[in-house]
């Protein structure tokens, strides 16, 4: 995760929604029972410092309504690994701040309290010729924002002739906006046209004539 101050943003991480206290012990209130799975006893980094890990994420699961196939728990499924999630949901509801629509909690053999699909929301990101930051949080934008070509091409000294349309060069917070299908379709179409242009010009994708790429994207119907 990005640190505070990275890429010109004072708060490089999402602003906290508020302190939610969750009991970390296997038996609530009993340290002797040990910590829940996935809970670490290590010290926290200083607030606002970078961290080498990424946020947790899940995968999209598409299910049919008609003639569905029943879902069976994996042989090694352990509901105890998700006790922390159950406690988190309960703590949010107690605090009057339940999960937003779109958040999913599924536990084999237990009630599905929030039956909405979830997306892959975070990944490791490349560093390209340009880095897009979020510029703040929860803004009402009057129109679509531009995405520079530099966010889909890594720095040439790192890798030539690679076009990256998913884990783009941005802060993790800005990626939360990029990660939607309309943006991915636009980036992928742009990457295809850029790759064709690089072949025609006989150079790396980092050195194509961007002004000419812009003309081709407009001719393809993109709104720039």
Order of alpha helices (4+ residues) and beta strands (2+ residues): beta-beta-alpha-alpha-alpha-alpha
